[in-house]
């Protein structure tokens, strides 16, 4: 295809993708429990 995308548009798109990537990484890490919380839960079920 014969298409031209200006450098300014490419940079704008790259900025948008970077911002979306950052926000999705933050969201992915929100549900991870702390090691202390994991140990507390396991202590309720593991004997010995």
mmCIF entry with sequence, helices, sheets and N, C-alpha, C, O atoms, coordinates in Angstrom:
data_MODEL
# 
_entry.id   MODEL 
# 
_entity.id                         1 
_entity.type                       polymer 
_entity.pdbx_number_of_molecules   1 
# 
_entity_poly.entity_id                      1 
_entity_poly.type                           'polypeptide(L)' 
_entity_poly.nstd_linkage                   no 
_entity_poly.nstd_monomer                   no 
_entity_poly.pdbx_seq_one_letter_code       
;(UNK)(UNK)(UNK)(UNK)(UNK)(UNK)(UNK)(UNK)(UNK)(UNK)(UNK)(UNK)(UNK)(UNK)(UNK)(UNK)
(UNK)(UNK)(UNK)(UNK)(UNK)(UNK)(UNK)(UNK)(UNK)(UNK)(UNK)(UNK)(UNK)(UNK)(UNK)(UNK)
(UNK)(UNK)(UNK)(UNK)(UNK)(UNK)(UNK)(UNK)(UNK)(UNK)(UNK)(UNK)(UNK)(UNK)(UNK)(UNK)
;
_entity_poly.pdbx_seq_one_letter_code_can   XXXXXXXXXXXXXXXXXXXXXXXXXXXXXXXXXXXXXXXXXXXXXXXX 
_entity_poly.pdbx_strand_id                 A 
# 
loop_
_entity_poly_seq.entity_id 
_entity_poly_seq.num 
_entity_poly_seq.mon_id 
_entity_poly_seq.hetero 
1 1  UNK n 
1 2  UNK n 
1 3  UNK n 
1 4  UNK n 
1 5  UNK n 
1 6  UNK n 
1 7  UNK n 
1 8  UNK n 
1 9  UNK n 
1 10 UNK n 
1 11 UNK n 
1 12 UNK n 
1 13 UNK n 
1 14 UNK n 
1 15 UNK n 
1 16 UNK n 
1 17 UNK n 
1 18 UNK n 
1 19 UNK n 
1 20 UNK n 
1 21 UNK n 
1 22 UNK n 
1 23 UNK n 
1 24 UNK n 
1 25 UNK n 
1 26 UNK n 
1 27 UNK n 
1 28 UNK n 
1 29 UNK n 
1 30 UNK n 
1 31 UNK n 
1 32 UNK n 
1 33 UNK n 
1 34 UNK n 
1 35 UNK n 
1 36 UNK n 
1 37 UNK n 
1 38 UNK n 
1 39 UNK n 
1 40 UNK n 
1 41 UNK n 
1 42 UNK n 
1 43 UNK n 
1 44 UNK n 
1 45 UNK n 
1 46 UNK n 
1 47 UNK n 
1 48 UNK n 
# 
_struct_asym.id          A 
_struct_asym.entity_id   1 
# 
loop_
_struct_conf.conf_type_id 
_struct_conf.id 
_struct_conf.pdbx_PDB_helix_id 
_struct_conf.beg_label_comp_id 
_struct_conf.beg_label_asym_id 
_struct_conf.beg_label_seq_id 
_struct_conf.pdbx_beg_PDB_ins_code 
_struct_conf.end_label_comp_id 
_struct_conf.end_label_asym_id 
_struct_conf.end_label_seq_id 
_struct_conf.pdbx_end_PDB_ins_code 
_struct_conf.beg_auth_comp_id 
_struct_conf.beg_auth_asym_id 
_struct_conf.beg_auth_seq_id 
_struct_conf.end_auth_comp_id 
_struct_conf.end_auth_asym_id 
_struct_conf.end_auth_seq_id 
_struct_conf.pdbx_PDB_helix_class 
_struct_conf.details 
_struct_conf.pdbx_PDB_helix_length 
HELX_P HELX_P1 AA1 UNK A 7  ? UNK A 29 ? UNK A 7  UNK A 29 1 ? 23 
HELX_P HELX_P2 AA2 UNK A 35 ? UNK A 45 ? UNK A 35 UNK A 45 1 ? 11 
# 
_struct_conf_type.id          HELX_P 
_struct_conf_type.criteria    ? 
_struct_conf_type.reference   ? 
# 
loop_
_atom_site.group_PDB 
_atom_site.id 
_atom_site.type_symbol 
_atom_site.label_atom_id 
_atom_site.label_alt_id 
_atom_site.label_comp_id 
_atom_site.label_asym_id 
_atom_site.label_entity_id 
_atom_site.label_seq_id 
_atom_site.pdbx_PDB_ins_code 
_atom_site.Cartn_x 
_atom_site.Cartn_y 
_atom_site.Cartn_z 
_atom_site.occupancy 
_atom_site.B_iso_or_equiv 
_atom_site.pdbx_formal_charge 
_atom_site.auth_seq_id 
_atom_site.auth_comp_id 
_atom_site.auth_asym_id 
_atom_site.auth_atom_id 
_atom_site.pdbx_PDB_model_num 
ATOM 1   N N  . UNK A 1 1  ? 0.822  -1.197  0.000  1.00 0.00 ? 1  UNK A N  1 
ATOM 2   C CA . UNK A 1 1  ? 0.000  0.000   0.000  1.00 0.00 ? 1  UNK A CA 1 
ATOM 3   C C  . UNK A 1 1  ? 0.866  1.261   0.000  1.00 0.00 ? 1  UNK A C  1 
ATOM 4   O O  . UNK A 1 1  ? 1.974  1.272   0.537  1.00 0.00 ? 1  UNK A O  1 
ATOM 5   N N  . UNK A 1 2  ? 0.358  2.281   -0.591 1.00 0.00 ? 2  UNK A N  1 
ATOM 6   C CA . UNK A 1 2  ? 1.062  3.549   -0.655 1.00 0.00 ? 2  UNK A CA 1 
ATOM 7   C C  . UNK A 1 2  ? 0.432  4.504   0.351  1.00 0.00 ? 2  UNK A C  1 
ATOM 8   O O  . UNK A 1 2  ? -0.495 5.250   0.032  1.00 0.00 ? 2  UNK A O  1 
ATOM 9   N N  . UNK A 1 3  ? 0.955  4.463   1.566  1.00 0.00 ? 3  UNK A N  1 
ATOM 10  C CA . UNK A 1 3  ? 0.405  5.279   2.643  1.00 0.00 ? 3  UNK A CA 1 
ATOM 11  C C  . UNK A 1 3  ? 1.548  6.002   3.334  1.00 0.00 ? 3  UNK A C  1 
ATOM 12  O O  . UNK A 1 3  ? 2.626  5.437   3.514  1.00 0.00 ? 3  UNK A O  1 
ATOM 13  N N  . UNK A 1 4  ? 1.317  7.242   3.717  1.00 0.00 ? 4  UNK A N  1 
ATOM 14  C CA . UNK A 1 4  ? 2.322  7.993   4.454  1.00 0.00 ? 4  UNK A CA 1 
ATOM 15  C C  . UNK A 1 4  ? 1.703  8.485   5.756  1.00 0.00 ? 4  UNK A C  1 
ATOM 16  O O  . UNK A 1 4  ? 0.644  9.112   5.755  1.00 0.00 ? 4  UNK A O  1 
ATOM 17  N N  . UNK A 1 5  ? 2.368  8.196   6.850  1.00 0.00 ? 5  UNK A N  1 
ATOM 18  C CA . UNK A 1 5  ? 1.937  8.696   8.155  1.00 0.00 ? 5  UNK A CA 1 
ATOM 19  C C  . UNK A 1 5  ? 3.030  9.630   8.650  1.00 0.00 ? 5  UNK A C  1 
ATOM 20  O O  . UNK A 1 5  ? 4.194  9.239   8.739  1.00 0.00 ? 5  UNK A O  1 
ATOM 21  N N  . UNK A 1 6  ? 2.665  10.845  8.967  1.00 0.00 ? 6  UNK A N  1 
ATOM 22  C CA . UNK A 1 6  ? 3.670  11.829  9.374  1.00 0.00 ? 6  UNK A CA 1 
ATOM 23  C C  . UNK A 1 6  ? 4.299  11.446  10.716 1.00 0.00 ? 6  UNK A C  1 
ATOM 24  O O  . UNK A 1 6  ? 3.704  10.716  11.508 1.00 0.00 ? 6  UNK A O  1 
ATOM 25  N N  . UNK A 1 7  ? 5.489  11.944  10.949 1.00 0.00 ? 7  UNK A N  1 
ATOM 26  C CA . UNK A 1 7  ? 6.223  11.630  12.175 1.00 0.00 ? 7  UNK A CA 1 
ATOM 27  C C  . UNK A 1 7  ? 5.467  12.081  13.422 1.00 0.00 ? 7  UNK A C  1 
ATOM 28  O O  . UNK A 1 7  ? 5.506  11.409  14.452 1.00 0.00 ? 7  UNK A O  1 
ATOM 29  N N  . UNK A 1 8  ? 4.788  13.202  13.329 1.00 0.00 ? 8  UNK A N  1 
ATOM 30  C CA . UNK A 1 8  ? 4.032  13.715  14.474 1.00 0.00 ? 8  UNK A CA 1 
ATOM 31  C C  . UNK A 1 8  ? 2.908  12.750  14.865 1.00 0.00 ? 8  UNK A C  1 
ATOM 32  O O  . UNK A 1 8  ? 2.674  12.514  16.051 1.00 0.00 ? 8  UNK A O  1 
ATOM 33  N N  . UNK A 1 9  ? 2.223  12.201  13.878 1.00 0.00 ? 9  UNK A N  1 
ATOM 34  C CA . UNK A 1 9  ? 1.149  11.241  14.152 1.00 0.00 ? 9  UNK A CA 1 
ATOM 35  C C  . UNK A 1 9  ? 1.703  9.946   14.739 1.00 0.00 ? 9  UNK A C  1 
ATOM 36  O O  . UNK A 1 9  ? 1.101  9.358   15.637 1.00 0.00 ? 9  UNK A O  1 
ATOM 37  N N  . UNK A 1 10 ? 2.838  9.510   14.235 1.00 0.00 ? 10 UNK A N  1 
ATOM 38  C CA . UNK A 1 10 ? 3.471  8.299   14.761 1.00 0.00 ? 10 UNK A CA 1 
ATOM 39  C C  . UNK A 1 10 ? 3.848  8.506   16.227 1.00 0.00 ? 10 UNK A C  1 
ATOM 40  O O  . UNK A 1 10 ? 3.604  7.630   17.056 1.00 0.00 ? 10 UNK A O  1 
ATOM 41  N N  . UNK A 1 11 ? 4.436  9.652   16.551 1.00 0.00 ? 11 UNK A N  1 
ATOM 42  C CA . UNK A 1 11 ? 4.813  9.945   17.933 1.00 0.00 ? 11 UNK A CA 1 
ATOM 43  C C  . UNK A 1 11 ? 3.587  10.011  18.840 1.00 0.00 ? 11 UNK A C  1 
ATOM 44  O O  . UNK A 1 11 ? 3.614  9.508   19.963 1.00 0.00 ? 11 UNK A O  1 
ATOM 45  N N  . UNK A 1 12 ? 2.525  10.624  18.359 1.00 0.00 ? 12 UNK A N  1 
ATOM 46  C CA . UNK A 1 12 ? 1.293  10.713  19.132 1.00 0.00 ? 12 UNK A CA 1 
ATOM 47  C C  . UNK A 1 12 ? 0.741  9.319   19.434 1.00 0.00 ? 12 UNK A C  1 
ATOM 48  O O  . UNK A 1 12 ? 0.342  9.037   20.563 1.00 0.00 ? 12 UNK A O  1 
ATOM 49  N N  . UNK A 1 13 ? 0.720  8.464   18.436 1.00 0.00 ? 13 UNK A N  1 
ATOM 50  C CA . UNK A 1 13 ? 0.237  7.094   18.625 1.00 0.00 ? 13 UNK A CA 1 
ATOM 51  C C  . UNK A 1 13 ? 1.126  6.326   19.604 1.00 0.00 ? 13 UNK A C  1 
ATOM 52  O O  . UNK A 1 13 ? 0.624  5.572   20.438 1.00 0.00 ? 13 UNK A O  1 
ATOM 53  N N  . UNK A 1 14 ? 2.431  6.513   19.507 1.00 0.00 ? 14 UNK A N  1 
ATOM 54  C CA . UNK A 1 14 ? 3.362  5.844   20.427 1.00 0.00 ? 14 UNK A CA 1 
ATOM 55  C C  . UNK A 1 14 ? 3.105  6.296   21.865 1.00 0.00 ? 14 UNK A C  1 
ATOM 56  O O  . UNK A 1 14 ? 3.134  5.479   22.786 1.00 0.00 ? 14 UNK A O  1 
ATOM 57  N N  . UNK A 1 15 ? 2.852  7.597   22.063 1.00 0.00 ? 15 UNK A N  1 
ATOM 58  C CA . UNK A 1 15 ? 2.551  8.113   23.402 1.00 0.00 ? 15 UNK A CA 1 
ATOM 59  C C  . UNK A 1 15 ? 1.273  7.493   23.958 1.00 0.00 ? 15 UNK A C  1 
ATOM 60  O O  . UNK A 1 15 ? 1.213  7.128   25.132 1.00 0.00 ? 15 UNK A O  1 
ATOM 61  N N  . UNK A 1 16 ? 0.270  7.378   23.122 1.00 0.00 ? 16 UNK A N  1 
ATOM 62  C CA . UNK A 1 16 ? -1.000 6.779   23.544 1.00 0.00 ? 16 UNK A CA 1 
ATOM 63  C C  . UNK A 1 16 ? -0.788 5.331   23.954 1.00 0.00 ? 16 UNK A C  1 
ATOM 64  O O  . UNK A 1 16 ? -1.297 4.900   24.989 1.00 0.00 ? 16 UNK A O  1 
ATOM 65  N N  . UNK A 1 17 ? -0.047 4.580   23.160 1.00 0.00 ? 17 UNK A N  1 
ATOM 66  C CA . UNK A 1 17 ? 0.210  3.169   23.466 1.00 0.00 ? 17 UNK A CA 1 
ATOM 67  C C  . UNK A 1 17 ? 0.998  3.040   24.764 1.00 0.00 ? 17 UNK A C  1 
ATOM 68  O O  . UNK A 1 17 ? 0.704  2.165   25.579 1.00 0.00 ? 17 UNK A O  1 
ATOM 69  N N  . UNK A 1 18 ? 1.993  3.896   24.967 1.00 0.00 ? 18 UNK A N  1 
ATOM 70  C CA . UNK A 1 18 ? 2.782  3.858   26.209 1.00 0.00 ? 18 UNK A CA 1 
ATOM 71  C C  . UNK A 1 18 ? 1.891  4.102   27.425 1.00 0.00 ? 18 UNK A C  1 
ATOM 72  O O  . UNK A 1 18 ? 1.994  3.388   28.423 1.00 0.00 ? 18 UNK A O  1 
ATOM 73  N N  . UNK A 1 19 ? 1.027  5.096   27.349 1.00 0.00 ? 19 UNK A N  1 
ATOM 74  C CA . UNK A 1 19 ? 0.141  5.413   28.471 1.00 0.00 ? 19 UNK A CA 1 
ATOM 75  C C  . UNK A 1 19 ? -0.817 4.255   28.758 1.00 0.00 ? 19 UNK A C  1 
ATOM 76  O O  . UNK A 1 19 ? -1.054 3.921   29.919 1.00 0.00 ? 19 UNK A O  1 
ATOM 77  N N  . UNK A 1 20 ? -1.362 3.649   27.717 1.00 0.00 ? 20 UNK A N  1 
ATOM 78  C CA . UNK A 1 20 ? -2.272 2.523   27.909 1.00 0.00 ? 20 UNK A CA 1 
ATOM 79  C C  . UNK A 1 20 ? -1.539 1.340   28.517 1.00 0.00 ? 20 UNK A C  1 
ATOM 80  O O  . UNK A 1 20 ? -2.101 0.630   29.352 1.00 0.00 ? 20 UNK A O  1 
ATOM 81  N N  . UNK A 1 21 ? -0.302 1.117   28.117 1.00 0.00 ? 21 UNK A N  1 
ATOM 82  C CA . UNK A 1 21 ? 0.490  0.022   28.668 1.00 0.00 ? 21 UNK A CA 1 
ATOM 83  C C  . UNK A 1 21 ? 0.754  0.242   30.147 1.00 0.00 ? 21 UNK A C  1 
ATOM 84  O O  . UNK A 1 21 ? 0.663  -0.697  30.937 1.00 0.00 ? 21 UNK A O  1 
ATOM 85  N N  . UNK A 1 22 ? 1.079  1.465   30.530 1.00 0.00 ? 22 UNK A N  1 
ATOM 86  C CA . UNK A 1 22 ? 1.336  1.776   31.939 1.00 0.00 ? 22 UNK A CA 1 
ATOM 87  C C  . UNK A 1 22 ? 0.090  1.526   32.772 1.00 0.00 ? 22 UNK A C  1 
ATOM 88  O O  . UNK A 1 22 ? 0.168  0.910   33.834 1.00 0.00 ? 22 UNK A O  1 
ATOM 89  N N  . UNK A 1 23 ? -1.050 1.996   32.303 1.00 0.00 ? 23 UNK A N  1 
ATOM 90  C CA . UNK A 1 23 ? -2.274 1.847   33.082 1.00 0.00 ? 23 UNK A CA 1 
ATOM 91  C C  . UNK A 1 23 ? -2.700 0.388   33.169 1.00 0.00 ? 23 UNK A C  1 
ATOM 92  O O  . UNK A 1 23 ? -3.251 -0.021  34.191 1.00 0.00 ? 23 UNK A O  1 
ATOM 93  N N  . UNK A 1 24 ? -2.468 -0.401  32.142 1.00 0.00 ? 24 UNK A N  1 
ATOM 94  C CA . UNK A 1 24 ? -2.846 -1.810  32.210 1.00 0.00 ? 24 UNK A CA 1 
ATOM 95  C C  . UNK A 1 24 ? -1.920 -2.575  33.137 1.00 0.00 ? 24 UNK A C  1 
ATOM 96  O O  . UNK A 1 24 ? -2.363 -3.530  33.776 1.00 0.00 ? 24 UNK A O  1 
ATOM 97  N N  . UNK A 1 25 ? -0.650 -2.196  33.237 1.00 0.00 ? 25 UNK A N  1 
ATOM 98  C CA . UNK A 1 25 ? 0.267  -2.843  34.171 1.00 0.00 ? 25 UNK A CA 1 
ATOM 99  C C  . UNK A 1 25 ? -0.132 -2.543  35.605 1.00 0.00 ? 25 UNK A C  1 
ATOM 100 O O  . UNK A 1 25 ? -0.049 -3.417  36.467 1.00 0.00 ? 25 UNK A O  1 
ATOM 101 N N  . UNK A 1 26 ? -0.558 -1.339  35.865 1.00 0.00 ? 26 UNK A N  1 
ATOM 102 C CA . UNK A 1 26 ? -0.993 -0.977  37.210 1.00 0.00 ? 26 UNK A CA 1 
ATOM 103 C C  . UNK A 1 26 ? -2.230 -1.776  37.574 1.00 0.00 ? 26 UNK A C  1 
ATOM 104 O O  . UNK A 1 26 ? -2.317 -2.296  38.687 1.00 0.00 ? 26 UNK A O  1 
ATOM 105 N N  . UNK A 1 27 ? -3.183 -1.886  36.670 1.00 0.00 ? 27 UNK A N  1 
ATOM 106 C CA . UNK A 1 27 ? -4.402 -2.632  36.934 1.00 0.00 ? 27 UNK A CA 1 
ATOM 107 C C  . UNK A 1 27 ? -4.108 -4.104  37.168 1.00 0.00 ? 27 UNK A C  1 
ATOM 108 O O  . UNK A 1 27 ? -4.741 -4.730  38.018 1.00 0.00 ? 27 UNK A O  1 
ATOM 109 N N  . UNK A 1 28 ? -3.167 -4.663  36.437 1.00 0.00 ? 28 UNK A N  1 
ATOM 110 C CA . UNK A 1 28 ? -2.842 -6.077  36.581 1.00 0.00 ? 28 UNK A CA 1 
ATOM 111 C C  . UNK A 1 28 ? -2.254 -6.372  37.946 1.00 0.00 ? 28 UNK A C  1 
ATOM 112 O O  . UNK A 1 28 ? -2.447 -7.470  38.470 1.00 0.00 ? 28 UNK A O  1 
ATOM 113 N N  . UNK A 1 29 ? -1.548 -5.430  38.532 1.00 0.00 ? 29 UNK A N  1 
ATOM 114 C CA . UNK A 1 29 ? -0.908 -5.649  39.822 1.00 0.00 ? 29 UNK A CA 1 
ATOM 115 C C  . UNK A 1 29 ? -1.796 -5.365  41.015 1.00 0.00 ? 29 UNK A C  1 
ATOM 116 O O  . UNK A 1 29 ? -1.394 -5.638  42.147 1.00 0.00 ? 29 UNK A O  1 
ATOM 117 N N  . UNK A 1 30 ? -2.983 -4.828  40.807 1.00 0.00 ? 30 UNK A N  1 
ATOM 118 C CA . UNK A 1 30 ? -3.850 -4.453  41.917 1.00 0.00 ? 30 UNK A CA 1 
ATOM 119 C C  . UNK A 1 30 ? -4.372 -5.648  42.699 1.00 0.00 ? 30 UNK A C  1 
ATOM 120 O O  . UNK A 1 30 ? -4.581 -5.535  43.907 1.00 0.00 ? 30 UNK A O  1 
ATOM 121 N N  . UNK A 1 31 ? -4.587 -6.774  42.063 1.00 0.00 ? 31 UNK A N  1 
ATOM 122 C CA . UNK A 1 31 ? -5.175 -7.918  42.736 1.00 0.00 ? 31 UNK A CA 1 
ATOM 123 C C  . UNK A 1 31 ? -4.174 -8.866  43.361 1.00 0.00 ? 31 UNK A C  1 
ATOM 124 O O  . UNK A 1 31 ? -4.565 -9.931  43.837 1.00 0.00 ? 31 UNK A O  1 
ATOM 125 N N  . UNK A 1 32 ? -2.902 -8.520  43.378 1.00 0.00 ? 32 UNK A N  1 
ATOM 126 C CA . UNK A 1 32 ? -1.874 -9.408  43.909 1.00 0.00 ? 32 UNK A CA 1 
ATOM 127 C C  . UNK A 1 32 ? -1.768 -9.211  45.418 1.00 0.00 ? 32 UNK A C  1 
ATOM 128 O O  . UNK A 1 32 ? -1.492 -8.104  45.882 1.00 0.00 ? 32 UNK A O  1 
ATOM 129 N N  . UNK A 1 33 ? -1.989 -10.290 46.193 1.00 0.00 ? 33 UNK A N  1 
ATOM 130 C CA . UNK A 1 33 ? -1.895 -10.158 47.651 1.00 0.00 ? 33 UNK A CA 1 
ATOM 131 C C  . UNK A 1 33 ? -0.442 -10.066 48.109 1.00 0.00 ? 33 UNK A C  1 
ATOM 132 O O  . UNK A 1 33 ? 0.471  -10.526 47.424 1.00 0.00 ? 33 UNK A O  1 
ATOM 133 N N  . UNK A 1 34 ? -0.248 -9.469  49.268 1.00 0.00 ? 34 UNK A N  1 
ATOM 134 C CA . UNK A 1 34 ? 1.098  -9.349  49.824 1.00 0.00 ? 34 UNK A CA 1 
ATOM 135 C C  . UNK A 1 34 ? 1.546  -10.708 50.368 1.00 0.00 ? 34 UNK A C  1 
ATOM 136 O O  . UNK A 1 34 ? 0.708  -11.557 50.672 1.00 0.00 ? 34 UNK A O  1 
ATOM 137 N N  . UNK A 1 35 ? 2.850  -10.920 50.492 1.00 0.00 ? 35 UNK A N  1 
ATOM 138 C CA . UNK A 1 35 ? 3.338  -12.179 51.071 1.00 0.00 ? 35 UNK A CA 1 
ATOM 139 C C  . UNK A 1 35 ? 2.785  -12.422 52.477 1.00 0.00 ? 35 UNK A C  1 
ATOM 140 O O  . UNK A 1 35 ? 2.497  -13.563 52.840 1.00 0.00 ? 35 UNK A O  1 
ATOM 141 N N  . UNK A 1 36 ? 2.636  -11.365 53.263 1.00 0.00 ? 36 UNK A N  1 
ATOM 142 C CA . UNK A 1 36 ? 2.098  -11.514 54.617 1.00 0.00 ? 36 UNK A CA 1 
ATOM 143 C C  . UNK A 1 36 ? 0.653  -12.016 54.578 1.00 0.00 ? 36 UNK A C  1 
ATOM 144 O O  . UNK A 1 36 ? 0.258  -12.851 55.392 1.00 0.00 ? 36 UNK A O  1 
ATOM 145 N N  . UNK A 1 37 ? -0.116 -11.512 53.645 1.00 0.00 ? 37 UNK A N  1 
ATOM 146 C CA . UNK A 1 37 ? -1.507 -11.953 53.522 1.00 0.00 ? 37 UNK A CA 1 
ATOM 147 C C  . UNK A 1 37 ? -1.570 -13.421 53.095 1.00 0.00 ? 37 UNK A C  1 
ATOM 148 O O  . UNK A 1 37 ? -2.386 -14.185 53.610 1.00 0.00 ? 37 UNK A O  1 
ATOM 149 N N  . UNK A 1 38 ? -0.721 -13.807 52.171 1.00 0.00 ? 38 UNK A N  1 
ATOM 150 C CA . UNK A 1 38 ? -0.678 -15.205 51.720 1.00 0.00 ? 38 UNK A CA 1 
ATOM 151 C C  . UNK A 1 38 ? -0.327 -16.114 52.891 1.00 0.00 ? 38 UNK A C  1 
ATOM 152 O O  . UNK A 1 38 ? -0.954 -17.156 53.079 1.00 0.00 ? 38 UNK A O  1 
ATOM 153 N N  . UNK A 1 39 ? 0.673  -15.723 53.678 1.00 0.00 ? 39 UNK A N  1 
ATOM 154 C CA . UNK A 1 39 ? 1.081  -16.545 54.820 1.00 0.00 ? 39 UNK A CA 1 
ATOM 155 C C  . UNK A 1 39 ? -0.052 -16.669 55.832 1.00 0.00 ? 39 UNK A C  1 
ATOM 156 O O  . UNK A 1 39 ? -0.282 -17.751 56.372 1.00 0.00 ? 39 UNK A O  1 
ATOM 157 N N  . UNK A 1 40 ? -0.758 -15.579 56.094 1.00 0.00 ? 40 UNK A N  1 
ATOM 158 C CA . UNK A 1 40 ? -1.862 -15.607 57.053 1.00 0.00 ? 40 UNK A CA 1 
ATOM 159 C C  . UNK A 1 40 ? -2.945 -16.584 56.600 1.00 0.00 ? 40 UNK A C  1 
ATOM 160 O O  . UNK A 1 40 ? -3.461 -17.358 57.406 1.00 0.00 ? 40 UNK A O  1 
ATOM 161 N N  . UNK A 1 41 ? -3.284 -16.549 55.331 1.00 0.00 ? 41 UNK A N  1 
ATOM 162 C CA . UNK A 1 41 ? -4.311 -17.454 54.804 1.00 0.00 ? 41 UNK A CA 1 
ATOM 163 C C  . UNK A 1 41 ? -3.835 -18.899 54.882 1.00 0.00 ? 41 UNK A C  1 
ATOM 164 O O  . UNK A 1 41 ? -4.593 -19.785 55.277 1.00 0.00 ? 41 UNK A O  1 
ATOM 165 N N  . UNK A 1 42 ? -2.581 -19.141 54.506 1.00 0.00 ? 42 UNK A N  1 
ATOM 166 C CA . UNK A 1 42 ? -2.052 -20.503 54.562 1.00 0.00 ? 42 UNK A CA 1 
ATOM 167 C C  . UNK A 1 42 ? -1.972 -21.017 55.995 1.00 0.00 ? 42 UNK A C  1 
ATOM 168 O O  . UNK A 1 42 ? -2.216 -22.197 56.243 1.00 0.00 ? 42 UNK A O  1 
ATOM 169 N N  . UNK A 1 43 ? -1.635 -20.148 56.932 1.00 0.00 ? 43 UNK A N  1 
ATOM 170 C CA . UNK A 1 43 ? -1.555 -20.553 58.341 1.00 0.00 ? 43 UNK A CA 1 
ATOM 171 C C  . UNK A 1 43 ? -2.899 -21.051 58.856 1.00 0.00 ? 43 UNK A C  1 
ATOM 172 O O  . UNK A 1 43 ? -2.938 -21.873 59.772 1.00 0.00 ? 43 UNK A O  1 
ATOM 173 N N  . UNK A 1 44 ? -3.996 -20.571 58.288 1.00 0.00 ? 44 UNK A N  1 
ATOM 174 C CA . UNK A 1 44 ? -5.321 -21.024 58.704 1.00 0.00 ? 44 UNK A CA 1 
ATOM 175 C C  . UNK A 1 44 ? -5.623 -22.444 58.219 1.00 0.00 ? 44 UNK A C  1 
ATOM 176 O O  . UNK A 1 44 ? -6.480 -23.119 58.789 1.00 0.00 ? 44 UNK A O  1 
ATOM 177 N N  . UNK A 1 45 ? -4.930 -22.904 57.176 1.00 0.00 ? 45 UNK A N  1 
ATOM 178 C CA . UNK A 1 45 ? -5.243 -24.194 56.572 1.00 0.00 ? 45 UNK A CA 1 
ATOM 179 C C  . UNK A 1 45 ? -4.144 -25.239 56.716 1.00 0.00 ? 45 UNK A C  1 
ATOM 180 O O  . UNK A 1 45 ? -4.436 -26.435 56.690 1.00 0.00 ? 45 UNK A O  1 
ATOM 181 N N  . UNK A 1 46 ? -2.901 -24.826 56.865 1.00 0.00 ? 46 UNK A N  1 
ATOM 182 C CA . UNK A 1 46 ? -1.777 -25.763 56.912 1.00 0.00 ? 46 UNK A CA 1 
ATOM 183 C C  . UNK A 1 46 ? -1.408 -26.015 58.366 1.00 0.00 ? 46 UNK A C  1 
ATOM 184 O O  . UNK A 1 46 ? -1.209 -25.082 59.144 1.00 0.00 ? 46 UNK A O  1 
ATOM 185 N N  . UNK A 1 47 ? -1.321 -27.286 58.717 1.00 0.00 ? 47 UNK A N  1 
ATOM 186 C CA . UNK A 1 47 ? -0.948 -27.662 60.081 1.00 0.00 ? 47 UNK A CA 1 
ATOM 187 C C  . UNK A 1 47 ? 0.451  -28.261 60.040 1.00 0.00 ? 47 UNK A C  1 
ATOM 188 O O  . UNK A 1 47 ? 0.740  -29.124 59.211 1.00 0.00 ? 47 UNK A O  1 
ATOM 189 N N  . UNK A 1 48 ? 1.317  -27.800 60.940 1.00 0.00 ? 48 UNK A N  1 
ATOM 190 C CA . UNK A 1 48 ? 2.676  -28.355 61.036 1.00 0.00 ? 48 UNK A CA 1 
ATOM 191 C C  . UNK A 1 48 ? 3.643  -27.506 60.415 1.00 0.00 ? 48 UNK A C  1 
ATOM 192 O O  . UNK A 1 48 ? 4.831  -27.825 60.407 1.00 0.00 ? 48 UNK A O  1 
# 
